[in-house]
């Protein structure tokens, strides 16, 4: 996955929202910044370029630079939290700078319980470092940012996002058929899961 990252991420700012029942983030965009959001015990909808995407419980939400977006969050319990950070530098192979998703791609990355716990702990440590401002804290935050970005790149890579299936319809069909053949007997196998696996809308 390291070969896919041509320029490493550079931290800009971070924050979190807690102690809410519902939370609306108005329509906005970030100039020359890429935003990564982690939702913990939260459900809701993000609107990106006039398209709505629903999310449930634990997920990452990715916003390229200049993406016009808004969010509506609903807390599922008292542990609900929203963490976010922006980065001012990132170049992925074959994509424009500060772009992690291709146009018309779902910005939602749904996480299983284990991965959600891992990602949450990283975000919590980012906030802690920024609050305590201990020696070399910015370097430590930068290290945490890189871990999350590397995780996202691997997630996308293993979901065939960077493969030729994104430009070759026949390759996409073969990959989807293979995925169905290997997973159709599983109890949680659904069309929604296929669409998320292959970033279809």
Helices and strands as residue ranges (DSSP letters): G 2-4, E 5-18, E 22-28, E 34-40, E 42-48, E 51-55, E 59-63, E 69-75, E 81-92, E 108-110, H 113-132, H 137-158, G 164-166, H 169-183, H 191-197
